[in-house]
Amino acid sequence: MFGMGFTEILMIAIVAILFLGPDKLPDAMVKVAKFVKGAKNALTEAKSAIDSEIKISELKEEALSYKAKLDEASNELQGFKNFNSVDALNESLDSLTETKQVEPKQDEGVIIKKKKDKNEEDSK
């Protein structure tokens, strides 16, 4: 405990008994125990806070590295010749899907000439 041996703890106990006396010693030991427990809790909380901050900084570094990779990939895609904009892609798709209108083929029908009756020829 705190790098102290048995003899050092015994010396502190003897000095405490002589200095405080048998009446105040139990209360003093309770207060010391509460202080040590509070110090341990404070150290544990500080350690967990530092660990969480380290984790947050690691996550931030990881997020920044992913952002750099995404920026690099988007810059690489911008370099391609056909990657201009969505409008250009839509126009190229429209030109591919355009259909030419073809006039329907007329039916080749048989032309029948009426024979003129003699009566009709005479009337003219």
Helices and strands as residue ranges (DSSP letters): H 6-78, H 86-97, H 118-123
